[in-house]
Amino acid sequence: MKSNDPNITQLQFSGLSFWLTLLLVVFFLSAVGLGWLVKSIVILFALIPLIGLVALFGVQWWIGRSLVRDRCPVCGFEMAGLQQQELIQCPNCGETLKIEDGRFQRSAPPGTIDVQAIDVSSKALGESQSTANYDDRAN
Ligand SMILES: [Zn+2]
């Protein structure tokens, strides 16, 4: 097996020439008094993975702190939600839940009564009248 494959030699040469060019540019910039520019670019490139790492750990820490794991009080389905979420819907039974003290609580969605009040039909009126009559008889 011969290692001097023309393609590999070409690749190694182009890689070497890239670094040589980079070195030349760095030397040139340093020579004309732009060494600080090179330094800041190097620092920037060193900082990018560092910032990414810090962000990753920060997000993990934040999620770990604000993640709520509990069972749905209606159907017992275990799920996770975020402390910041005001309302969460159970994926199993569809019940709207709220998070209180790290626990899921049943929550009557606000505005439900208003929506029902808007949709008043004559049938609903008749029903409420008969209920009133029934209440009278009960008393
Ligand atoms: Zn549920």
Backbone and ligand atoms as CSV (ligand in chain L), in Angstrom:
chain,resi,resn,atom,element,x,y,z
A,1,MET,N,N,0.848,-1.206,0.000
A,1,MET,CA,C,0.000,0.000,0.000
A,1,MET,C,C,0.881,1.253,0.000
A,2,LYS,N,N,0.642,2.090,-0.957
A,2,LYS,CA,C,1.448,3.315,-1.039
A,2,LYS,C,C,0.658,4.502,-0.482
A,3,SER,N,N,1.296,5.310,0.321
A,3,SER,CA,C,0.586,6.409,0.967
A,3,SER,C,C,0.616,7.685,0.130
A,4,ASN,N,N,1.472,7.706,-0.900
A,4,ASN,CA,C,1.541,8.951,-1.683
A,4,ASN,C,C,0.522,8.972,-2.827
A,5,ASP,N,N,-0.723,8.808,-2.425
A,5,ASP,CA,C,-1.853,8.942,-3.342
A,5,ASP,C,C,-1.934,10.427,-3.750
A,6,PRO,N,N,-2.022,10.710,-5.040
A,6,PRO,CA,C,-2.018,12.130,-5.470
A,6,PRO,C,C,-3.101,12.966,-4.810
A,7,ASN,N,N,-4.284,12.383,-4.567
A,7,ASN,CA,C,-5.377,13.143,-3.960
A,7,ASN,C,C,-5.044,13.564,-2.534
A,8,ILE,N,N,-4.513,12.593,-1.767
A,8,ILE,CA,C,-4.174,12.871,-0.369
A,8,ILE,C,C,-3.054,13.909,-0.311
A,9,THR,N,N,-2.062,13.764,-1.179
A,9,THR,CA,C,-0.953,14.713,-1.211
A,9,THR,C,C,-1.481,16.113,-1.497
A,10,GLN,N,N,-2.416,16.194,-2.424
A,10,GLN,CA,C,-3.030,17.466,-2.786
A,10,GLN,C,C,-3.727,18.082,-1.580
A,11,LEU,N,N,-4.495,17.234,-0.853
A,11,LEU,CA,C,-5.262,17.672,0.302
A,11,LEU,C,C,-4.319,18.181,1.392
A,12,GLN,N,N,-3.238,17.394,1.644
A,12,GLN,CA,C,-2.287,17.781,2.684
A,12,GLN,C,C,-1.606,19.083,2.309
A,13,PHE,N,N,-1.285,19.230,1.049
A,13,PHE,CA,C,-0.609,20.446,0.593
A,13,PHE,C,C,-1.515,21.660,0.741
A,14,SER,N,N,-2.793,21.495,0.326
A,14,SER,CA,C,-3.715,22.626,0.407
A,14,SER,C,C,-3.949,22.997,1.868
A,15,GLY,N,N,-4.005,22.000,2.750
A,15,GLY,CA,C,-4.162,22.270,4.177
A,15,GLY,C,C,-2.974,23.019,4.721
A,16,LEU,N,N,-1.792,22.586,4.324
A,16,LEU,CA,C,-0.551,23.219,4.780
A,16,LEU,C,C,-0.467,24.650,4.265
A,17,SER,N,N,-0.812,24.823,2.988
A,17,SER,CA,C,-0.731,26.167,2.402
A,17,SER,C,C,-1.735,27.101,3.057
A,18,PHE,N,N,-2.896,26.549,3.495
A,18,PHE,CA,C,-3.889,27.365,4.185
A,18,PHE,C,C,-3.320,27.920,5.477
A,19,TRP,N,N,-2.680,27.011,6.251
A,19,TRP,CA,C,-2.112,27.450,7.534
A,19,TRP,C,C,-0.950,28.410,7.325
A,20,LEU,N,N,-0.168,28.153,6.258
A,20,LEU,CA,C,0.954,29.049,5.941
A,20,LEU,C,C,0.432,30.432,5.586
A,21,THR,N,N,-0.637,30.465,4.791
A,21,THR,CA,C,-1.233,31.737,4.399
A,21,THR,C,C,-1.756,32.466,5.633
A,22,LEU,N,N,-2.423,31.701,6.505
A,22,LEU,CA,C,-2.973,32.284,7.728
A,22,LEU,C,C,-1.851,32.880,8.573
A,23,LEU,N,N,-0.751,32.105,8.693
A,23,LEU,CA,C,0.402,32.544,9.479
A,23,LEU,C,C,0.988,33.822,8.876
A,24,LEU,N,N,1.076,33.839,7.556
A,24,LEU,CA,C,1.603,35.014,6.847
A,24,LEU,C,C,0.725,36.228,7.104
A,25,VAL,N,N,-0.597,36.026,7.028
A,25,VAL,CA,C,-1.543,37.119,7.259
A,25,VAL,C,C,-1.388,37.641,8.684
A,26,VAL,N,N,-1.249,36.700,9.632
A,26,VAL,CA,C,-1.090,37.085,11.042
A,26,VAL,C,C,0.191,37.899,11.219
A,27,PHE,N,N,1.261,37.410,10.611
A,27,PHE,CA,C,2.540,38.120,10.701
A,27,PHE,C,C,2.426,39.495,10.071
A,28,PHE,N,N,1.771,39.544,8.936
A,28,PHE,CA,C,1.613,40.817,8.218
A,28,PHE,C,C,0.819,41.806,9.061
A,29,LEU,N,N,-0.311,41.326,9.620
A,29,LEU,CA,C,-1.155,42.195,10.435
A,29,LEU,C,C,-0.407,42.674,11.670
A,30,SER,N,N,0.385,41.779,12.277
A,30,SER,CA,C,1.174,42.148,13.445
A,30,SER,C,C,2.213,43.197,13.061
A,31,ALA,N,N,2.790,43.003,11.882
A,31,ALA,CA,C,3.843,43.907,11.412
A,31,ALA,C,C,3.296,45.313,11.196
A,32,VAL,N,N,2.043,45.411,10.694
A,32,VAL,CA,C,1.488,46.740,10.446
A,32,VAL,C,C,0.737,47.270,11.676
A,33,GLY,N,N,0.911,46.589,12.812
A,33,GLY,CA,C,0.327,47.098,14.053
A,33,GLY,C,C,-1.110,46.676,14.278
A,34,LEU,N,N,-1.526,45.600,13.622
A,34,LEU,CA,C,-2.887,45.111,13.812
A,34,LEU,C,C,-2.896,43.787,14.578
A,35,GLY,N,N,-1.864,43.622,15.404
A,35,GLY,CA,C,-1.785,42.397,16.206
A,35,GLY,C,C,-2.993,42.266,17.120
A,36,TRP,N,N,-3.501,43.388,17.587
A,36,TRP,CA,C,-4.691,43.370,18.476
A,36,TRP,C,C,-5.905,42.788,17.762
A,37,LEU,N,N,-5.950,43.058,16.428
A,37,LEU,CA,C,-7.075,42.537,15.638
A,37,LEU,C,C,-7.014,41.015,15.597
A,38,VAL,N,N,-5.792,40.514,15.358
A,38,VAL,CA,C,-5.595,39.062,15.315
A,38,VAL,C,C,-5.960,38.457,16.662
A,39,LYS,N,N,-5.488,39.119,17.730
A,39,LYS,CA,C,-5.756,38.618,19.077
A,39,LYS,C,C,-7.250,38.596,19.355
A,40,SER,N,N,-7.923,39.687,18.984
A,40,SER,CA,C,-9.358,39.743,19.277
A,40,SER,C,C,-10.122,38.699,18.471
A,41,ILE,N,N,-9.668,38.452,17.228
A,41,ILE,CA,C,-10.329,37.420,16.413
A,41,ILE,C,C,-10.124,36.052,17.062
A,42,VAL,N,N,-8.873,35.796,17.513
A,42,VAL,CA,C,-8.569,34.509,18.151
A,42,VAL,C,C,-9.394,34.351,19.423
A,43,ILE,N,N,-9.463,35.432,20.213
A,43,ILE,CA,C,-10.235,35.392,21.472
A,43,ILE,C,C,-11.709,35.132,21.154
A,44,LEU,N,N,-12.192,35.804,20.104
A,44,LEU,CA,C,-13.593,35.648,19.699
A,44,LEU,C,C,-13.892,34.196,19.337
A,45,PHE,N,N,-12.980,33.621,18.552
A,45,PHE,CA,C,-13.184,32.229,18.126
A,45,PHE,C,C,-13.074,31.268,19.309
A,46,ALA,N,N,-12.261,31.649,20.303
A,46,ALA,CA,C,-12.144,30.805,21.493
A,46,ALA,C,C,-13.383,30.970,22.370
A,47,LEU,N,N,-13.988,32.155,22.306
A,47,LEU,CA,C,-15.135,32.442,23.169
A,47,LEU,C,C,-16.424,31.807,22.656
A,48,ILE,N,N,-16.535,31.668,21.323
A,48,ILE,CA,C,-17.789,31.151,20.759
A,48,ILE,C,C,-18.176,29.788,21.360
A,49,PRO,N,N,-17.259,28.800,21.379
A,49,PRO,CA,C,-17.661,27.521,22.007
A,49,PRO,C,C,-17.913,27.664,23.495
A,50,LEU,N,N,-17.165,28.571,24.140
A,50,LEU,CA,C,-17.321,28.794,25.580
A,50,LEU,C,C,-18.712,29.348,25.874
A,51,ILE,N,N,-19.119,30.344,25.063
A,51,ILE,CA,C,-20.442,30.946,25.233
A,51,ILE,C,C,-21.525,29.893,24.992
A,52,GLY,N,N,-21.311,29.075,23.958
A,52,GLY,CA,C,-22.261,28.011,23.648
A,52,GLY,C,C,-22.410,27.043,24.806
A,53,LEU,N,N,-21.266,26.719,25.427
A,53,LEU,CA,C,-21.266,25.782,26.554
A,53,LEU,C,C,-22.008,26.387,27.749
A,54,VAL,N,N,-21.705,27.661,28.016
A,54,VAL,CA,C,-22.354,28.346,29.138
A,54,VAL,C,C,-23.860,28.425,28.906
A,55,ALA,N,N,-24.247,28.740,27.662
A,55,ALA,CA,C,-25.666,28.830,27.323
A,55,ALA,C,C,-26.347,27.481,27.507
A,56,LEU,N,N,-25.651,26.432,27.087
A,56,LEU,CA,C,-26.206,25.072,27.206
A,56,LEU,C,C,-26.447,24.725,28.676
A,57,PHE,N,N,-25.433,24.992,29.521
A,57,PHE,CA,C,-25.578,24.687,30.942
A,57,PHE,C,C,-26.641,25.576,31.571
A,58,GLY,N,N,-26.680,26.827,31.133
A,58,GLY,CA,C,-27.685,27.753,31.661
A,58,GLY,C,C,-29.089,27.274,31.357
A,59,VAL,N,N,-29.315,26.843,30.130
A,59,VAL,CA,C,-30.633,26.362,29.716
A,59,VAL,C,C,-30.991,25.098,30.488
A,60,GLN,N,N,-29.998,24.201,30.650
A,60,GLN,CA,C,-30.232,22.964,31.398
A,60,GLN,C,C,-30.605,23.271,32.846
A,61,TRP,N,N,-29.872,24.218,33.438
A,61,TRP,CA,C,-30.128,24.593,34.824
A,61,TRP,C,C,-31.526,25.207,34.940
A,62,TRP,N,N,-31.862,26.070,33.980
A,62,TRP,CA,C,-33.162,26.758,34.010
A,62,TRP,C,C,-34.298,25.749,33.865
A,63,ILE,N,N,-34.122,24.802,32.939
A,63,ILE,CA,C,-35.174,23.803,32.726
A,63,ILE,C,C,-35.299,22.933,33.981
A,64,GLY,N,N,-34.149,22.521,34.538
A,64,GLY,CA,C,-34.175,21.694,35.736
A,64,GLY,C,C,-34.854,22.386,36.900
A,65,ARG,N,N,-34.711,23.714,36.954
A,65,ARG,CA,C,-35.293,24.474,38.051
A,65,ARG,C,C,-36.785,24.689,37.843
A,66,SER,N,N,-37.196,24.863,36.591
A,66,SER,CA,C,-38.587,25.254,36.355
A,66,SER,C,C,-39.449,24.098,35.848
A,67,LEU,N,N,-38.847,22.921,35.707
A,67,LEU,CA,C,-39.635,21.792,35.218
A,67,LEU,C,C,-40.488,21.210,36.354
A,68,VAL,N,N,-41.727,20.994,36.047
A,68,VAL,CA,C,-42.647,20.419,37.026
A,68,VAL,C,C,-43.090,19.052,36.516
A,69,ARG,N,N,-42.849,18.045,37.354
A,69,ARG,CA,C,-43.290,16.690,36.975
A,69,ARG,C,C,-44.343,16.250,37.977
A,70,ASP,N,N,-45.499,15.958,37.480
A,70,ASP,CA,C,-46.581,15.556,38.372
A,70,ASP,C,C,-47.598,14.760,37.572
A,71,ARG,N,N,-48.564,14.190,38.299
A,71,ARG,CA,C,-49.633,13.442,37.644
A,71,ARG,C,C,-50.838,14.346,37.469
A,72,CYS,N,N,-51.567,14.083,36.384
A,72,CYS,CA,C,-52.804,14.818,36.144
A,72,CYS,C,C,-53.791,14.466,37.267
A,73,PRO,N,N,-54.362,15.465,37.941
A,73,PRO,CA,C,-55.287,15.165,39.044
A,73,PRO,C,C,-56.593,14.526,38.572
A,74,VAL,N,N,-56.843,14.577,37.270
A,74,VAL,CA,C,-58.096,14.022,36.751
A,74,VAL,C,C,-57.916,12.552,36.357
A,75,CYS,N,N,-56.891,12.278,35.530
A,75,CYS,CA,C,-56.743,10.917,35.018
A,75,CYS,C,C,-55.476,10.230,35.511
A,76,GLY,N,N,-54.602,10.952,36.221
A,76,GLY,CA,C,-53.399,10.341,36.759
A,76,GLY,C,C,-52.272,10.181,35.756
A,77,PHE,N,N,-52.397,10.802,34.601
A,77,PHE,CA,C,-51.367,10.712,33.559
A,77,PHE,C,C,-50.160,11.531,33.987
A,78,GLU,N,N,-48.963,10.880,33.992
A,78,GLU,CA,C,-47.766,11.595,34.422
A,78,GLU,C,C,-47.210,12.417,33.276
A,79,MET,N,N,-46.947,13.686,33.538
A,79,MET,CA,C,-46.423,14.565,32.491
A,79,MET,C,C,-45.567,15.654,33.123
A,80,ALA,N,N,-44.945,16.444,32.251
A,80,ALA,CA,C,-44.064,17.512,32.708
A,80,ALA,C,C,-44.525,18.835,32.137
A,81,GLY,N,N,-44.360,19.860,32.922
A,81,GLY,CA,C,-44.701,21.204,32.467
A,81,GLY,C,C,-43.689,22.185,33.015
A,82,LEU,N,N,-43.747,23.406,32.542
A,82,LEU,CA,C,-42.837,24.437,33.012
A,82,LEU,C,C,-43.557,25.328,34.023
A,83,GLN,N,N,-42.799,25.672,35.083
A,83,GLN,CA,C,-43.339,26.523,36.147
A,83,GLN,C,C,-43.909,27.823,35.582
A,84,GLN,N,N,-43.304,28.316,34.500
A,84,GLN,CA,C,-43.720,29.594,33.926
A,84,GLN,C,C,-45.047,29.490,33.183
A,85,GLN,N,N,-45.435,28.275,32.813
A,85,GLN,CA,C,-46.679,28.100,32.071
A,85,GLN,C,C,-47.848,28.380,33.005
A,86,GLU,N,N,-48.765,29.191,32.538
A,86,GLU,CA,C,-49.920,29.485,33.367
A,86,GLU,C,C,-50.917,28.340,33.292
A,87,LEU,N,N,-51.149,27.867,32.085
A,87,LEU,CA,C,-52.104,26.781,31.901
A,87,LEU,C,C,-51.455,25.693,31.065
A,88,ILE,N,N,-51.773,24.482,31.396
A,88,ILE,CA,C,-51.245,23.346,30.645
A,88,ILE,C,C,-52.396,22.371,30.415
A,89,GLN,N,N,-52.414,21.782,29.240
A,89,GLN,CA,C,-53.496,20.848,28.934
A,89,GLN,C,C,-52.976,19.423,29.040
A,90,CYS,N,N,-53.700,18.604,29.742
A,90,CYS,CA,C,-53.318,17.194,29.881
A,90,CYS,C,C,-53.418,16.530,28.515
A,91,PRO,N,N,-52.319,15.908,28.031
A,91,PRO,CA,C,-52.369,15.275,26.697
A,91,PRO,C,C,-53.243,14.027,26.686
A,92,ASN,N,N,-53.559,13.499,27.850
A,92,ASN,CA,C,-54.333,12.259,27.916
A,92,ASN,C,C,-55.835,12.527,27.947
A,93,CYS,N,N,-56.295,13.402,28.868
A,93,CYS,CA,C,-57.730,13.616,29.013
A,93,CYS,C,C,-58.152,14.998,28.546
A,94,GLY,N,N,-57.189,15.873,28.225
A,94,GLY,CA,C,-57.530,17.190,27.688
A,94,GLY,C,C,-57.971,18.190,28.737
A,95,GLU,N,N,-57.853,17.827,30.010
A,95,GLU,CA,C,-58.250,18.740,31.085
A,95,GLU,C,C,-57.253,19.903,31.157
A,96,THR,N,N,-57.780,21.104,31.325
A,96,THR,CA,C,-56.900,22.269,31.486
A,96,THR,C,C,-56.451,22.338,32.938
A,97,LEU,N,N,-55.128,22.380,33.120
A,97,LEU,CA,C,-54.566,22.370,34.463
A,97,LEU,C,C,-53.714,23.598,34.661
A,98,LYS,N,N,-53.559,23.987,35.917
A,98,LYS,CA,C,-52.626,25.061,36.246
A,98,LYS,C,C,-51.597,24.520,37.213
A,99,ILE,N,N,-50.435,25.181,37.246
A,99,ILE,CA,C,-49.350,24.707,38.102
A,99,ILE,C,C,-49.304,25.587,39.345
A,100,GLU,N,N,-49.436,24.950,40.493
A,100,GLU,CA,C,-49.396,25.668,41.762
A,100,GLU,C,C,-48.499,24.918,42.721
A,101,ASP,N,N,-47.478,25.606,43.220
A,101,ASP,CA,C,-46.522,25.015,44.163
A,101,ASP,C,C,-45.927,23.715,43.618
A,102,GLY,N,N,-45.617,23.711,42.337
A,102,GLY,CA,C,-44.990,22.549,41.725
A,102,GLY,C,C,-45.917,21.362,41.556
A,103,ARG,N,N,-47.213,21.587,41.664
A,103,ARG,CA,C,-48.189,20.513,41.465
A,103,ARG,C,C,-49.204,20.965,40.411
A,104,PHE,N,N,-49.749,19.984,39.711
A,104,PHE,CA,C,-50.807,20.304,38.757
A,104,PHE,C,C,-52.135,20.376,39.502
A,105,GLN,N,N,-52.880,21.424,39.232
A,105,GLN,CA,C,-54.187,21.601,39.854
A,105,GLN,C,C,-55.232,21.741,38.765
A,106,ARG,N,N,-56.411,21.289,39.030
A,106,ARG,CA,C,-57.506,21.491,38.073
A,106,ARG,C,C,-57.806,22.969,37.988
A,107,SER,N,N,-58.101,23.409,36.794
A,107,SER,CA,C,-58.369,24.827,36.621
A,107,SER,C,C,-59.567,24.992,35.711
A,108,ALA,N,N,-60.581,25.680,36.196
A,108,ALA,CA,C,-61.711,26.023,35.336
A,108,ALA,C,C,-61.258,27.171,34.456
A,109,PRO,N,N,-61.216,26.980,33.170
A,109,PRO,CA,C,-60.699,28.037,32.300
A,109,PRO,C,C,-61.516,29.312,32.448
A,110,PRO,N,N,-60.868,30.453,32.631
A,110,PRO,CA,C,-61.609,31.700,32.777
A,110,PRO,C,C,-62.364,32.038,31.503
A,111,GLY,N,N,-63.542,32.555,31.653
A,111,GLY,CA,C,-64.335,32.942,30.484
A,111,GLY,C,C,-65.322,31.896,30.056
A,112,THR,N,N,-65.321,30.755,30.708
A,112,THR,CA,C,-66.228,29.676,30.321
A,112,THR,C,C,-67.682,30.100,30.520
A,113,ILE,N,N,-67.933,30.754,31.633
A,113,ILE,CA,C,-69.303,31.162,31.965
A,113,ILE,C,C,-69.787,32.207,30.955
A,114,ASP,N,N,-68.913,33.122,30.582
A,114,ASP,CA,C,-69.278,34.164,29.618
A,114,ASP,C,C,-69.696,33.541,28.292
A,115,VAL,N,N,-68.913,32.569,27.850
A,115,VAL,CA,C,-69.202,31.932,26.560
A,115,VAL,C,C,-70.573,31.264,26.616
A,116,GLN,N,N,-70.880,30.619,27.745
A,116,GLN,CA,C,-72.175,29.962,27.891
A,116,GLN,C,C,-73.298,30.984,27.925
A,117,ALA,N,N,-73.055,32.141,28.563
A,117,ALA,CA,C,-74.096,33.151,28.706
A,117,ALA,C,C,-74.447,33.753,27.355
A,118,ILE,N,N,-73.457,33.848,26.461
A,118,ILE,CA,C,-73.714,34.431,25.136
A,118,ILE,C,C,-74.657,33.530,24.347
A,119,ASP,N,N,-74.486,32.234,24.512
A,119,ASP,CA,C,-75.234,31.274,23.697
A,119,ASP,C,C,-76.546,30.884,24.389
A,120,VAL,N,N,-77.383,31.882,24.660
A,120,VAL,CA,C,-78.660,31.610,25.319
A,120,VAL,C,C,-79.731,31.388,24.257
A,121,SER,N,N,-80.287,30.195,24.230
A,121,SER,CA,C,-81.360,29.885,23.283
A,121,SER,C,C,-82.688,29.817,24.034
A,122,SER,N,N,-83.768,29.778,23.289
A,122,SER,CA,C,-85.088,29.724,23.924
A,122,SER,C,C,-85.244,28.429,24.721
A,123,LYS,N,N,-84.592,27.377,24.236
A,123,LYS,CA,C,-84.652,26.089,24.924
A,123,LYS,C,C,-83.993,26.187,26.304
A,124,ALA,N,N,-82.829,26.879,26.331
A,124,ALA,CA,C,-82.114,27.050,27.580
A,124,ALA,C,C,-82.961,27.875,28.548
A,125,LEU,N,N,-83.667,28.891,28.021
A,125,LEU,CA,C,-84.526,29.723,28.869
A,125,LEU,C,C,-85.640,28.873,29.467
A,126,GLY,N,N,-86.255,28.061,28.637
A,126,GLY,CA,C,-87.323,27.184,29.110
A,126,GLY,C,C,-86.819,26.243,30.184
A,127,GLU,N,N,-85.620,25.726,29.990
A,127,GLU,CA,C,-85.043,24.811,30.972
A,127,GLU,C,C,-84.837,25.502,32.310
A,128,SER,N,N,-84.299,26.745,32.235
A,128,SER,CA,C,-84.026,27.460,33.474
A,128,SER,C,C,-85.340,27.784,34.187
A,129,GLN,N,N,-86.418,28.035,33.417
A,129,GLN,CA,C,-87.722,28.319,34.027
A,129,GLN,C,C,-88.253,27.074,34.737
A,130,SER,N,N,-88.149,25.924,34.060
A,130,SER,CA,C,-88.653,24.698,34.677
A,130,SER,C,C,-87.841,24.362,35.913
A,131,THR,N,N,-86.518,24.671,35.886
A,131,THR,CA,C,-85.685,24.423,37.058
A,131,THR,C,C,-86.151,25.313,38.206
A,132,ALA,N,N,-86.488,26.571,37.869
A,132,ALA,CA,C,-86.969,27.506,38.894
A,132,ALA,C,C,-88.262,26.978,39.499
A,133,ASN,N,N,-89.171,26.479,38.651
A,133,ASN,CA,C,-90.429,25.918,39.145
A,133,ASN,C,C,-90.163,24.753,40.080
A,134,TYR,N,N,-89.195,23.906,39.665
A,134,TYR,CA,C,-88.864,22.723,40.473
A,134,TYR,C,C,-88.354,23.169,41.828
A,135,ASP,N,N,-87.507,24.228,41.813
A,135,ASP,CA,C,-86.931,24.745,43.055
A,135,ASP,C,C,-88.057,25.239,43.970
A,136,ASP,N,N,-89.068,25.909,43.372
A,136,ASP,CA,C,-90.199,26.410,44.161
A,136,ASP,C,C,-90.921,25.248,44.855
A,137,ARG,N,N,-91.145,24.197,44.057
A,137,ARG,CA,C,-91.870,23.045,44.619
A,137,ARG,C,C,-91.061,22.379,45.740
A,138,ALA,N,N,-89.724,22.357,45.526
A,138,ALA,CA,C,-88.869,21.716,46.526
A,138,ALA,C,C,-88.927,22.477,47.848
A,139,ASN,N,N,-89.029,23.821,47.744
A,139,ASN,CA,C,-89.138,24.625,48.963
A,139,ASN,C,C,-90.552,24.560,49.498
L,1,ZN,ZN,ZN,-55.509,14.016,32.463
